[in-house]
Amino acid sequence: MADEIMKMYPEDVMIYILTRIQVKSLLRLKCVSKTWFSLINSSTFIHFHLNRTTTTKDELILFKRSFREGPDEYRSIMSFLFDVDEQIDHTAIFPDLVVPYLTTTSSCMFHRLLGPCNGLIVLTDSGFVVLFNPTTRNYRLLEADTYICPFGFYQDNSGVGFGFDWIVNNYKIISVSEIIGDPPFYDFHFRKWKVDVYDLIADSWRDVNNINQQMPKMHWYACSELYFKGAVHWIASDDAIFVVLCFDICTEIFRSILMPDGCDYFDGKCYGIVILHDFLTLVCYPEPGNDIRPGKESTDVWLLKEYGISKSWVKKYSFTAHPIESPLIIWRDHVLFLQTQSGVLISGDLHTQQVKEYNHLQGFPRSLRIAIYKESLTPIPKRSQLCQPTSNV
């Protein structure tokens, strides 16, 4: 019956129809016949499905939080949420999922949730890197970097990023760290940058050894890493001058974008980078722990109107600051998600400045992360063991 339906229409018509069907249903249709299995698994269909016309109504929310289970051990879970008429008391589309391998012995505040990139997400902590498709819920533990720091030095992991090299059709993960002298063996002023790239096709790490420029120092915030326009972006500073540090995934070259005037080391602010109206966007907010003076402190939102041009920063919003830990992401171009210092998810409407708390969505302080994604059939190459995660927390 299924094959007869396929014969009734040209393949391009069938592809158009099927790309409008939810992935959950497509995965079931793969079991109907070998013909449908081959079509839905084909690179052509996956490409058309990935690039289908979508709206913000098709956006789903991946929400990660952690819970402390021991003196230095945490359990992290992810929730898969969608909204009903923009009411973020969200309905779950899947059961909660225990994050694989991230039962870390280091603080969960340094977990990263990178992406999405063609529907794929990267989860990292200090020791593991997991590539994950939240739609199909397939994942893969990636090879670890085997670098061993020389005696008398230690390695300070500064930044990590994830993106797609469209020239060679390959996914890459970049890791930036400093090799620092460890007294009394070496002077701690000795510092050397180390940049490594994980190549998904090769399934291995390699050094990027053409880094001959002076690198600015990266700053870690929960919202300080972003993949946008083919480059990974981080918050960094050089001699008290704050910049957005960029790494082009294709050329593997660094460059910097100066922050707006007034955003500097002495302004008492922290910074997050997000996307708003398809512009690189900077969120400047009071440093957590500082006393916020009523009516004196603000959170500012800046848009980079011409990408790469430092003088094109424009302040889009400025509103009274609330005590927060960090921004997380902007959703539907007007809802700014943030986490409080107590680990509760809140949102602020950029248009109305209305603030809303979601007490049912909370976790260990500083552990909240959010990614906005759309359904994707993007496969994860099987060079290493491909597993199915355990659902139901």
C-alpha contacts under 8 A as a table, 3 or more apart, distances in Angstrom:
res1	aa1	res2	aa2	distance
1	M	4	E	5.06
1	M	5	I	6.37
2	A	5	I	5.15
2	A	6	M	6.38
2	A	32	V	6.85
2	A	33	S	6.70
2	A	36	W	7.73
3	D	6	M	4.96
3	D	7	K	6.36
3	D	33	S	7.18
3	D	35	T	6.68
3	D	36	W	7.74
4	E	7	K	5.13
4	E	8	M	6.51
5	I	8	M	5.21
5	I	9	Y	7.19
6	M	9	Y	5.90
6	M	10	P	7.67
6	M	11	E	7.47
6	M	14	M	7.12
7	K	10	P	7.22
9	Y	13	V	6.26
9	Y	14	M	6.39
10	P	13	V	5.37
10	P	14	M	6.47
11	E	14	M	5.06
11	E	15	I	6.11
12	D	15	I	5.02
12	D	16	Y	6.19
13	V	16	Y	5.08
13	V	17	I	6.29
14	M	17	I	5.12
14	M	18	L	6.04
15	I	18	L	5.13
15	I	19	T	6.04
15	I	45	F	6.41
15	I	48	F	7.73
16	Y	19	T	5.40
16	Y	20	R	6.97
17	I	20	R	5.62
17	I	21	I	7.28
18	L	21	I	5.30
18	L	26	L	7.56
19	T	22	Q	7.84
19	T	45	F	7.80
19	T	48	F	7.07
19	T	49	H	4.98
19	T	52	R	6.91
21	I	25	S	6.62
21	I	26	L	6.63
22	Q	25	S	5.46
22	Q	26	L	6.36
22	Q	375	E	7.72
23	V	26	L	4.78
23	V	27	L	6.10
23	V	135	T	7.27
23	V	136	T	7.77
23	V	375	E	6.67
23	V	376	S	7.30
23	V	377	L	7.25
24	K	27	L	5.43
24	K	28	R	6.76
25	S	28	R	5.12
25	S	29	L	6.25
26	L	29	L	4.90
26	L	30	K	6.34
26	L	40	I	7.39
27	L	30	K	5.33
27	L	31	C	7.39
28	R	31	C	5.62
28	R	32	V	7.31
29	L	32	V	5.20
29	L	33	S	7.79
29	L	36	W	6.80
29	L	37	F	7.36
30	K	33	S	6.63
30	K	34	K	7.52
30	K	36	W	5.51
30	K	37	F	4.17
30	K	38	S	7.86
30	K	40	I	6.70
31	C	34	K	7.57
31	C	36	W	7.74
31	C	37	F	6.55
32	V	36	W	6.77
32	V	37	F	7.50
33	S	36	W	5.38
33	S	37	F	6.16
34	K	37	F	4.90
34	K	38	S	6.06
35	T	38	S	5.24
35	T	39	L	6.21
36	W	39	L	5.02
36	W	40	I	6.04
37	F	40	I	5.46
37	F	41	N	6.06
38	S	41	N	5.20
38	S	42	S	5.95
39	L	42	S	5.19
39	L	45	F	6.59
40	I	45	F	5.87
40	I	46	I	6.99
41	N	45	F	7.05
41	N	46	I	6.92
42	S	45	F	5.42
42	S	46	I	6.31
43	S	46	I	5.06
43	S	47	H	5.99
44	T	47	H	5.18
44	T	48	F	6.32
45	F	48	F	5.15
45	F	49	H	5.99
46	I	49	H	5.05
46	I	50	L	6.04
46	I	376	S	7.80
46	I	377	L	5.90
46	I	378	T	6.51
47	H	50	L	5.15
47	H	51	N	6.25
48	F	51	N	5.17
48	F	52	R	5.83
49	H	52	R	5.22
49	H	376	S	7.10
49	H	377	L	7.48
50	L	118	N	7.01
50	L	119	G	7.98
50	L	375	E	7.90
50	L	376	S	5.81
50	L	377	L	7.30
50	L	378	T	7.63
54	T	57	K	7.75
54	T	58	D	6.24
55	T	58	D	5.60
55	T	59	E	7.44
56	T	59	E	5.23
56	T	332	R	6.23
58	D	374	K	6.22
58	D	375	E	7.87
59	E	82	F	7.46
59	E	372	I	6.39
59	E	373	Y	5.67
59	E	374	K	5.09
59	E	375	E	7.95
60	L	80	F	7.30
60	L	81	L	6.06
60	L	82	F	5.14
60	L	83	D	7.83
60	L	372	I	5.76
60	L	373	Y	5.36
60	L	374	K	5.93
60	L	375	E	7.81
61	I	80	F	5.97
61	I	81	L	5.02
61	I	82	F	6.05
61	I	370	I	6.94
61	I	371	A	6.05
61	I	372	I	4.83
61	I	373	Y	6.42
62	L	78	M	6.67
62	L	79	S	5.91
62	L	80	F	5.02
62	L	81	L	6.43
62	L	134	P	7.75
62	L	370	I	5.64
62	L	371	A	5.14
62	L	372	I	6.23
62	L	373	Y	7.35
63	F	78	M	5.44
63	F	79	S	5.08
63	F	80	F	6.54
63	F	81	L	7.53
63	F	368	L	7.40
63	F	369	R	5.99
63	F	370	I	4.71
63	F	371	A	6.73
64	K	76	S	6.94
64	K	77	I	5.76
64	K	78	M	4.37
64	K	79	S	6.44
64	K	367	S	7.76
64	K	368	L	5.74
64	K	369	R	5.07
64	K	370	I	6.25
65	R	76	S	5.64
65	R	77	I	5.77
65	R	78	M	6.60
65	R	362	Q	7.02
65	R	363	G	5.28
65	R	364	F	7.08
65	R	367	S	5.43
65	R	368	L	4.64
65	R	369	R	6.52
66	S	74	Y	6.30
66	S	75	R	5.47
66	S	76	S	4.07
66	S	77	I	6.28
66	S	108	C	6.66
66	S	363	G	5.40
66	S	364	F	5.50
66	S	367	S	5.64
66	S	368	L	7.17
67	F	74	Y	5.51
67	F	75	R	5.27
67	F	76	S	6.29
67	F	363	G	5.78
67	F	364	F	5.24
68	R	71	P	7.71
68	R	72	D	7.74
68	R	73	E	6.17
68	R	74	Y	4.46
68	R	75	R	6.40
68	R	364	F	6.61
69	E	72	D	7.87
69	E	73	E	5.62
69	E	74	Y	5.28
69	E	75	R	6.62
70	G	73	E	4.83
70	G	74	Y	6.84
72	D	105	T	5.42
72	D	106	S	6.29
72	D	107	S	6.76
73	E	103	T	6.47
73	E	104	T	5.86
73	E	105	T	4.96
73	E	106	S	6.95
73	E	107	S	7.48
74	Y	102	L	7.91
74	Y	103	T	5.43
74	Y	104	T	6.13
74	Y	105	T	7.28
74	Y	107	S	7.50
74	Y	108	C	6.52
75	R	98	V	7.55
75	R	99	V	7.77
75	R	102	L	7.12
75	R	103	T	5.18
75	R	104	T	7.76
76	S	98	V	6.08
76	S	99	V	5.46
76	S	102	L	6.62
76	S	103	T	6.83
77	I	96	D	6.58
77	I	97	L	5.41
77	I	98	V	4.40
77	I	99	V	5.18
77	I	393	V	7.68
78	M	96	D	5.66
78	M	97	L	5.18
78	M	98	V	6.45
78	M	99	V	6.49
79	S	92	A	6.97
79	S	94	F	7.52
79	S	95	P	7.18
79	S	96	D	4.83
79	S	97	L	6.63
80	F	92	A	5.51
80	F	93	I	5.79
80	F	94	F	5.83
80	F	95	P	7.49
80	F	96	D	6.93
81	L	90	H	5.65
81	L	91	T	5.67
81	L	92	A	4.54
81	L	93	I	5.86
81	L	94	F	7.86
82	F	88	I	7.73
82	F	90	H	5.55
82	F	91	T	5.78
82	F	92	A	6.53
82	F	93	I	6.91
83	D	86	E	5.37
83	D	87	Q	5.70
83	D	88	I	5.45
83	D	89	D	7.28
83	D	90	H	5.03
83	D	91	T	6.59
84	V	87	Q	5.47
84	V	88	I	7.32
84	V	90	H	7.05
84	V	91	T	7.82
87	Q	90	H	6.79
89	D	358	Y	7.38
92	A	95	P	6.79
95	P	391	S	6.33
95	P	392	N	5.45
95	P	393	V	7.65
96	D	391	S	6.45
96	D	392	N	5.62
96	D	393	V	5.85
97	L	389	P	7.66
97	L	390	T	6.74
97	L	391	S	4.90
97	L	392	N	6.01
97	L	393	V	6.00
98	V	389	P	7.98
98	V	390	T	6.85
98	V	391	S	6.79
98	V	392	N	7.69
98	V	393	V	6.10
99	V	102	L	5.99
99	V	103	T	7.91
100	P	103	T	7.61
100	P	130	V	7.73
100	P	389	P	7.19
101	Y	104	T	7.35
101	Y	128	F	6.91
101	Y	130	V	7.99
102	L	124	T	7.58
102	L	125	D	6.74
102	L	128	F	7.21
104	T	107	S	7.24
104	T	108	C	7.17
104	T	125	D	7.32
104	T	126	S	7.98
104	T	127	G	8.00
106	S	126	S	7.12
107	S	110	F	6.24
107	S	111	H	7.96
108	C	111	H	5.36
108	C	125	D	7.61
108	C	366	R	7.88
108	C	367	S	5.79
109	M	222	A	7.90
109	M	365	P	7.66
109	M	366	R	5.19
109	M	367	S	4.75
110	F	125	D	6.23
110	F	126	S	7.49
110	F	222	A	7.92
110	F	367	S	7.77
111	H	123	L	7.25
111	H	124	T	5.63
111	H	125	D	4.59
111	H	126	S	7.64
111	H	367	S	7.37
112	R	122	V	7.76
112	R	123	L	5.70
112	R	124	T	5.13
112	R	125	D	6.40
112	R	222	A	7.81
112	R	369	R	7.65
113	L	121	I	6.91
113	L	122	V	5.93
113	L	123	L	4.96
113	L	124	T	6.84
113	L	369	R	6.46
113	L	370	I	7.31
113	L	371	A	7.15
114	L	121	I	5.68
114	L	122	V	4.96
114	L	123	L	6.41
114	L	161	G	6.71
114	L	162	F	6.28
114	L	225	E	7.66
114	L	226	L	7.43
114	L	227	Y	7.97
114	L	371	A	7.73
115	G	119	G	7.93
115	G	120	L	6.65
115	G	121	I	4.92
115	G	122	V	6.48
115	G	162	F	6.63
115	G	163	G	7.59
115	G	226	L	7.48
115	G	227	Y	6.64
115	G	371	A	6.93
116	P	119	G	5.31
116	P	120	L	5.18
116	P	121	I	4.96
116	P	122	V	7.90
116	P	371	A	6.90
116	P	372	I	7.30
116	P	373	Y	6.09
117	C	120	L	5.15
117	C	121	I	6.69
117	C	162	F	7.69
117	C	163	G	6.16
117	C	164	F	6.85
117	C	227	Y	7.90
118	N	376	S	7.11
118	N	378	T	6.79
119	G	133	N	6.40
119	G	134	P	7.57
119	G	135	T	7.75
119	G	373	Y	6.35
119	G	374	K	6.39
119	G	375	E	6.59
119	G	376	S	5.13
119	G	377	L	7.66
119	G	378	T	6.50
120	L	131	L	7.01
120	L	132	F	5.73
120	L	133	N	4.79
120	L	134	P	7.12
120	L	378	T	7.21
121	I	131	L	6.00
121	I	132	F	5.11
121	I	133	N	6.18
121	I	134	P	7.31
122	V	129	V	6.88
122	V	130	V	5.64
122	V	131	L	4.70
122	V	132	F	6.03
122	V	162	F	7.03
123	L	129	V	5.84
123	L	130	V	5.09
123	L	131	L	6.56
123	L	132	F	7.47
124	T	127	G	7.45
124	T	128	F	5.61
124	T	129	V	4.59
124	T	130	V	6.37
125	D	128	F	5.67
125	D	129	V	6.97
127	G	144	A	7.57
128	F	141	L	7.49
128	F	142	L	7.62
128	F	144	A	6.82
129	V	141	L	6.17
129	V	142	L	5.66
129	V	143	E	7.76
129	V	144	A	7.38
130	V	139	Y	6.78
130	V	140	R	5.69
130	V	141	L	4.62
130	V	142	L	5.89
131	L	139	Y	5.49
131	L	140	R	5.27
131	L	141	L	6.49
131	L	142	L	7.02
131	L	380	I	7.73
132	F	137	R	6.73
132	F	138	N	6.04
132	F	139	Y	4.25
132	F	140	R	6.57
132	F	380	I	7.89
133	N	136	T	5.73
133	N	137	R	5.20
133	N	138	N	5.55
133	N	139	Y	6.23
133	N	376	S	7.76
133	N	378	T	7.41
133	N	379	P	7.80
133	N	380	I	7.72
134	P	137	R	4.71
134	P	138	N	7.32
135	T	375	E	5.54
135	T	376	S	6.13
135	T	377	L	7.24
136	T	376	S	7.79
136	T	377	L	6.89
137	R	388	Q	7.16
137	R	389	P	6.98
138	N	380	I	7.52
138	N	386	L	7.31
138	N	387	C	6.53
138	N	388	Q	5.62
138	N	389	P	6.93
139	Y	380	I	7.18
139	Y	386	L	6.42
139	Y	387	C	6.17
139	Y	388	Q	6.86
139	Y	389	P	7.29
140	R	380	I	7.35
140	R	384	S	7.21
140	R	385	Q	6.74
140	R	386	L	5.33
140	R	387	C	6.49
141	L	384	S	7.67
141	L	385	Q	7.71
141	L	386	L	7.97
142	L	203	D	7.44
142	L	384	S	7.47
143	E	203	D	6.72
143	E	204	S	6.41
143	E	205	W	7.93
144	A	205	W	7.92
145	D	204	S	7.83
145	D	205	W	6.07
149	C	153	F	6.38
149	C	154	Y	6.10
149	C	155	Q	6.46
149	C	179	I	7.60
150	P	153	F	5.76
150	P	154	Y	7.63
152	G	181	G	6.25
152	G	182	D	5.29
152	G	183	P	7.33
152	G	185	F	5.11
152	G	186	Y	6.10
153	F	179	I	6.44
153	F	180	I	5.43
153	F	181	G	4.52
153	F	182	D	4.80
153	F	185	F	7.91
153	F	186	Y	7.23
154	Y	179	I	5.81
154	Y	180	I	5.49
154	Y	181	G	6.62
154	Y	182	D	6.27
155	Q	177	S	6.53
155	Q	178	E	5.70
155	Q	179	I	4.72
155	Q	180	I	6.33
156	D	177	S	5.41
156	D	178	E	5.11
156	D	179	I	6.46
156	D	180	I	7.31
157	N	175	S	7.61
157	N	176	V	6.35
157	N	177	S	4.28
157	N	178	E	6.55
158	S	175	S	7.82
158	S	176	V	5.59
158	S	177	S	4.87
158	S	178	E	6.99
158	S	218	M	5.91
158	S	219	H	7.36
158	S	220	W	7.23
159	G	175	S	5.93
159	G	176	V	5.04
159	G	177	S	6.76
159	G	218	M	6.82
159	G	220	W	7.47
159	G	225	E	7.74
159	G	234	W	7.35
160	V	173	I	7.18
160	V	174	I	5.46
160	V	175	S	4.49
160	V	176	V	6.14
160	V	225	E	7.53
161	G	173	I	5.58
161	G	174	I	5.12
161	G	175	S	6.70
161	G	225	E	6.79
161	G	226	L	7.36
161	G	227	Y	7.21
161	G	232	V	5.82
161	G	233	H	7.89
162	F	171	Y	7.55
162	F	172	K	5.88
162	F	173	I	4.48
162	F	174	I	6.39
162	F	227	Y	6.77
162	F	232	V	6.95
163	G	171	Y	5.90
163	G	172	K	5.55
163	G	173	I	6.57
163	G	227	Y	6.32
163	G	230	G	6.95
163	G	231	A	7.14
163	G	232	V	7.04
163	G	249	I	6.36
164	F	169	N	7.20
164	F	170	N	5.88
164	F	171	Y	4.46
164	F	172	K	6.08
164	F	230	G	7.04
164	F	249	I	6.68
164	F	250	C	7.89
165	D	168	V	5.92
165	D	169	N	5.64
165	D	170	N	5.20
165	D	171	Y	5.95
165	D	172	K	7.02
165	D	230	G	7.55
165	D	249	I	5.73
165	D	250	C	5.01
166	W	169	N	4.70
166	W	170	N	6.72
166	W	250	C	7.21
167	I	170	N	7.95
167	I	250	C	6.75
170	N	199	D	7.32
170	N	200	L	6.54
170	N	201	I	6.56
171	Y	199	D	6.52
171	Y	200	L	5.56
171	Y	201	I	7.68
172	K	197	V	6.46
172	K	198	Y	5.45
172	K	199	D	5.14
172	K	200	L	6.18
172	K	249	I	7.22
173	I	197	V	5.57
173	I	198	Y	4.94
173	I	199	D	7.02
174	I	195	V	7.19
174	I	196	D	5.76
174	I	197	V	4.49
174	I	198	Y	6.33
175	S	195	V	5.83
175	S	196	D	5.21
175	S	197	V	6.34
176	V	193	W	7.34
176	V	194	K	5.94
176	V	195	V	4.67
176	V	196	D	6.57
177	S	193	W	5.99
177	S	194	K	5.22
177	S	195	V	6.46
178	E	191	R	6.32
178	E	192	K	5.55
178	E	193	W	4.63
178	E	194	K	5.83
179	I	191	R	5.59
179	I	192	K	5.10
179	I	193	W	6.25
179	I	194	K	6.90
180	I	188	F	5.88
180	I	189	H	7.27
180	I	190	F	5.71
180	I	191	R	4.64
180	I	192	K	6.67
181	G	185	F	7.32
181	G	186	Y	4.75
181	G	187	D	5.26
181	G	188	F	4.21
181	G	189	H	6.68
181	G	190	F	5.23
181	G	191	R	6.66
182	D	185	F	5.94
182	D	186	Y	5.40
182	D	187	D	6.54
182	D	188	F	5.49
183	P	186	Y	5.06
183	P	187	D	5.66
183	P	188	F	6.06
184	P	187	D	7.04
186	Y	190	F	7.37
187	D	190	F	5.75
188	F	191	R	7.30
193	W	211	I	7.90
193	W	215	M	7.52
194	K	207	D	7.61
194	K	208	V	7.84
195	V	207	D	6.04
195	V	208	V	5.45
195	V	209	N	7.37
195	V	211	I	7.75
196	D	205	W	6.42
196	D	206	R	5.52
196	D	207	D	4.55
196	D	208	V	5.58
197	V	205	W	5.52
197	V	206	R	5.49
197	V	207	D	6.47
197	V	208	V	6.82
198	Y	203	D	7.08
198	Y	204	S	5.62
198	Y	205	W	4.26
198	Y	206	R	6.49
199	D	202	A	5.41
199	D	203	D	5.67
199	D	204	S	5.75
199	D	205	W	6.32
199	D	206	R	7.84
200	L	203	D	4.74
200	L	204	S	7.05
200	L	381	P	7.99
201	I	381	P	7.78
203	D	383	R	7.04
208	V	211	I	6.82
208	V	252	E	7.90
215	M	238	D	7.85
216	P	236	A	5.82
216	P	237	S	5.25
216	P	238	D	4.68
216	P	245	L	7.77
217	K	236	A	5.23
217	K	237	S	5.28
217	K	238	D	6.25
218	M	234	W	6.89
218	M	235	I	5.91
218	M	236	A	4.05
218	M	237	S	6.50
219	H	224	S	7.56
219	H	234	W	7.72
219	H	235	I	5.64
219	H	236	A	5.36
219	H	237	S	7.55
220	W	224	S	6.29
220	W	235	I	7.42
221	Y	224	S	5.07
221	Y	270	C	7.93
221	Y	271	Y	7.44
221	Y	272	G	7.00
221	Y	326	S	7.39
222	A	225	E	7.98
222	A	272	G	7.62
222	A	326	S	6.43
222	A	327	P	7.45
222	A	328	L	6.79
222	A	366	R	7.63
222	A	369	R	7.45
223	C	226	L	7.83
223	C	271	Y	7.79
223	C	272	G	4.78
223	C	273	I	6.03
223	C	274	V	7.42
223	C	326	S	7.08
223	C	327	P	6.28
223	C	328	L	5.42
223	C	329	I	7.36
224	S	233	H	7.66
224	S	234	W	5.37
224	S	235	I	5.52
224	S	271	Y	7.09
224	S	272	G	5.00
224	S	273	I	5.59
225	E	232	V	6.99
225	E	233	H	5.50
225	E	234	W	4.77
225	E	235	I	7.27
225	E	273	I	6.88
226	L	232	V	5.59
226	L	233	H	5.04
226	L	234	W	6.75
226	L	273	I	6.65
226	L	274	V	6.85
227	Y	230	G	6.84
227	Y	231	A	5.61
227	Y	232	V	4.41
227	Y	233	H	6.21
228	F	231	A	5.51
228	F	232	V	6.44
228	F	233	H	7.49
228	F	280	L	7.55
230	G	248	D	6.18
230	G	249	I	6.01
230	G	250	C	7.44
231	A	246	C	6.13
231	A	247	F	5.25
231	A	248	D	4.30
231	A	249	I	5.41
232	V	246	C	5.54
232	V	247	F	5.16
232	V	248	D	6.60
232	V	249	I	7.13
233	H	244	V	6.29
233	H	245	L	5.52
233	H	246	C	4.53
233	H	247	F	6.59
234	W	244	V	5.61
234	W	245	L	5.14
234	W	246	C	6.59
234	W	273	I	7.79
235	I	242	F	7.40
235	I	243	V	6.28
235	I	244	V	4.98
235	I	245	L	6.22
235	I	271	Y	7.14
235	I	272	G	7.45
235	I	273	I	7.71
236	A	242	F	5.79
236	A	243	V	5.35
236	A	244	V	6.00
236	A	245	L	6.09
237	S	240	A	5.91
237	S	241	I	5.24
237	S	242	F	4.11
237	S	243	V	5.59
238	D	241	I	5.15
238	D	242	F	6.45
238	D	243	V	7.64
240	A	264	D	6.44
240	A	265	Y	4.97
240	A	266	F	7.87
241	I	258	L	7.98
241	I	264	D	5.66
241	I	265	Y	6.50
242	F	258	L	6.68
242	F	259	M	6.07
242	F	263	C	6.95
242	F	264	D	5.57
242	F	265	Y	6.81
243	V	256	S	6.14
243	V	257	I	5.47
243	V	258	L	4.52
243	V	259	M	5.22
244	V	256	S	5.64
244	V	257	I	5.03
244	V	258	L	6.37
244	V	259	M	6.76
245	L	254	F	7.13
245	L	255	R	6.09
245	L	256	S	4.56
245	L	257	I	6.47
246	C	254	F	5.53
246	C	255	R	5.23
246	C	256	S	5.79
246	C	257	I	7.65
247	F	252	E	6.18
247	F	253	I	5.65
247	F	254	F	4.52
247	F	255	R	6.58
248	D	251	T	5.58
248	D	252	E	5.08
248	D	253	I	5.48
248	D	254	F	6.52
249	I	252	E	5.30
249	I	253	I	7.83
257	I	308	G	6.17
257	I	309	I	7.11
257	I	310	S	5.59
258	L	310	S	5.30
259	M	263	C	6.22
259	M	310	S	6.71
259	M	313	W	7.77
260	P	263	C	5.75
260	P	302	W	7.96
260	P	310	S	7.27
260	P	311	K	7.49
260	P	313	W	5.94
261	D	264	D	7.79
262	G	267	D	7.22
263	C	267	D	6.44
263	C	269	K	7.79
263	C	284	C	8.00
264	D	267	D	5.72
265	Y	268	G	7.14
265	Y	269	K	7.97
266	F	269	K	7.99
268	G	286	P	6.31
268	G	287	E	6.06
269	K	284	C	6.09
269	K	285	Y	5.34
269	K	286	P	4.55
269	K	287	E	5.05
270	C	284	C	5.79
270	C	285	Y	5.43
270	C	286	P	6.06
270	C	287	E	5.30
271	Y	282	L	6.74
271	Y	283	V	5.58
271	Y	284	C	4.75
271	Y	285	Y	6.39
272	G	282	L	5.79
272	G	283	V	4.98
272	G	284	C	6.66
272	G	326	S	7.61
272	G	327	P	6.54
272	G	328	L	7.85
273	I	280	L	7.15
273	I	281	T	5.59
273	I	282	L	4.76
273	I	283	V	6.18
274	V	280	L	6.37
274	V	281	T	5.16
274	V	282	L	6.49
274	V	283	V	7.54
274	V	329	I	5.90
274	V	330	I	6.57
275	I	278	D	5.79
275	I	279	F	5.59
275	I	280	L	5.17
275	I	281	T	5.36
275	I	329	I	7.76
275	I	330	I	6.71
276	L	279	F	5.35
276	L	280	L	6.80
276	L	281	T	6.06
276	L	303	L	7.50
276	L	330	I	6.66
276	L	333	D	5.41
276	L	334	H	7.99
277	H	333	D	5.92
279	F	303	L	6.08
279	F	304	L	6.02
279	F	305	K	6.46
279	F	307	Y	7.51
280	L	303	L	6.07
280	L	304	L	5.49
280	L	305	K	7.89
280	L	307	Y	7.16
281	T	301	V	6.91
281	T	302	W	5.54
281	T	303	L	4.59
281	T	304	L	6.18
282	L	301	V	5.74
282	L	302	W	5.01
282	L	303	L	6.51
283	V	299	T	7.08
283	V	300	D	5.82
283	V	301	V	4.69
283	V	302	W	6.49
283	V	327	P	7.53
284	C	299	T	5.57
284	C	300	D	5.11
284	C	301	V	6.43
285	Y	298	S	6.81
285	Y	299	T	4.55
285	Y	300	D	6.65
285	Y	321	A	7.21
285	Y	326	S	7.77
286	P	290	N	7.26
286	P	292	I	7.51
286	P	297	E	7.08
286	P	298	S	7.29
286	P	299	T	6.94
286	P	321	A	7.28
286	P	323	P	7.95
287	E	290	N	5.93
287	E	325	E	7.91
288	P	323	P	7.01
288	P	324	I	6.38
288	P	325	E	5.43
288	P	326	S	7.81
288	P	341	Q	7.50
292	I	296	K	7.57
292	I	297	E	6.11
292	I	321	A	7.50
292	I	322	H	7.70
292	I	323	P	7.11
293	R	296	K	5.24
293	R	297	E	5.95
294	P	297	E	6.78
295	G	298	S	7.73
295	G	320	T	6.47
296	K	320	T	7.90
297	E	320	T	6.35
297	E	321	A	5.66
298	S	318	S	6.33
298	S	319	F	5.44
298	S	320	T	4.66
298	S	321	A	4.52
299	T	318	S	5.69
299	T	319	F	5.55
299	T	320	T	6.34
299	T	321	A	5.19
300	D	315	K	7.06
300	D	316	K	7.77
300	D	317	Y	5.76
300	D	318	S	4.40
300	D	319	F	6.70
301	V	315	K	5.89
301	V	316	K	5.67
301	V	317	Y	5.03
301	V	318	S	6.30
302	W	313	W	6.19
302	W	314	V	5.40
302	W	315	K	4.31
302	W	316	K	5.56
302	W	317	Y	7.19
303	L	313	W	5.50
303	L	314	V	5.24
303	L	315	K	6.35
303	L	316	K	6.50
304	L	307	Y	6.00
304	L	308	G	7.91
304	L	309	I	7.54
304	L	310	S	7.49
304	L	312	S	5.57
304	L	313	W	4.46
304	L	314	V	6.44
305	K	312	S	5.40
305	K	313	W	6.20
305	K	314	V	6.97
306	E	309	I	5.55
306	E	312	S	5.72
309	I	312	S	5.66
310	S	313	W	6.38
315	K	318	S	7.56
317	Y	350	L	7.14
319	F	353	Q	7.21
323	P	340	T	6.90
323	P	341	Q	7.41
324	I	327	P	7.77
324	I	338	L	7.04
324	I	339	Q	6.11
324	I	340	T	4.37
324	I	341	Q	5.61
325	E	338	L	7.52
325	E	339	Q	5.65
325	E	340	T	4.99
325	E	341	Q	4.73
325	E	366	R	6.82
326	S	338	L	5.78
326	S	339	Q	5.73
326	S	340	T	7.21
327	P	336	L	7.18
327	P	337	F	6.05
327	P	338	L	4.12
327	P	339	Q	6.39
328	L	336	L	7.48
328	L	337	F	5.41
328	L	338	L	5.15
328	L	339	Q	7.08
328	L	369	R	6.41
328	L	370	I	6.29
329	I	336	L	6.01
329	I	337	F	5.45
329	I	338	L	7.37
329	I	370	I	6.72
329	I	371	A	7.40
330	I	333	D	6.12
330	I	334	H	6.64
330	I	335	V	5.52
330	I	336	L	4.46
330	I	337	F	6.14
331	W	334	H	6.30
331	W	335	V	5.06
331	W	336	L	6.36
331	W	337	F	7.45
331	W	372	I	7.36
332	R	335	V	6.35
334	H	349	D	5.75
334	H	350	L	5.08
334	H	351	H	6.52
335	V	347	S	6.33
335	V	348	G	5.77
335	V	349	D	4.73
335	V	350	L	6.14
336	L	347	S	5.40
336	L	348	G	5.12
336	L	349	D	6.30
336	L	350	L	6.88
337	F	345	L	7.13
337	F	346	I	5.92
337	F	347	S	4.39
337	F	348	G	6.56
338	L	345	L	6.03
338	L	346	I	5.36
338	L	347	S	5.85
338	L	348	G	7.79
339	Q	342	S	7.99
339	Q	343	G	5.95
339	Q	344	V	5.60
339	Q	345	L	4.75
339	Q	346	I	5.98
339	Q	366	R	7.27
339	Q	368	L	6.69
340	T	343	G	5.28
340	T	344	V	5.31
340	T	345	L	6.57
340	T	346	I	7.16
340	T	365	P	7.68
340	T	366	R	7.99
341	Q	344	V	7.55
341	Q	365	P	5.98
341	Q	366	R	6.91
342	S	364	F	7.53
342	S	365	P	5.18
342	S	366	R	7.92
343	G	362	Q	5.46
343	G	363	G	5.24
343	G	364	F	5.48
343	G	365	P	3.98
343	G	366	R	6.03
343	G	367	S	7.09
343	G	368	L	7.00
344	V	357	E	7.34
344	V	358	Y	6.78
344	V	359	N	6.06
344	V	361	L	6.41
344	V	362	Q	4.34
344	V	363	G	6.68
344	V	365	P	7.79
345	L	357	E	6.28
345	L	358	Y	5.51
345	L	359	N	6.99
345	L	361	L	5.86
345	L	362	Q	5.85
345	L	368	L	7.55
346	I	355	V	7.01
346	I	356	K	5.50
346	I	357	E	4.37
346	I	358	Y	5.82
347	S	355	V	5.64
347	S	356	K	5.29
347	S	357	E	6.63
348	G	353	Q	5.83
348	G	354	Q	5.62
348	G	355	V	4.48
348	G	356	K	6.53
349	D	352	T	5.50
349	D	353	Q	4.82
349	D	354	Q	5.29
349	D	355	V	6.58
350	L	353	Q	5.31
350	L	354	Q	7.86
358	Y	361	L	5.44
358	Y	362	Q	7.50
359	N	362	Q	6.10
362	Q	368	L	7.51
363	G	367	S	6.56
363	G	368	L	6.70
364	F	367	S	5.55
364	F	368	L	7.68
365	P	368	L	7.55
381	P	384	S	7.89
382	K	385	Q	6.34
382	K	386	L	5.96
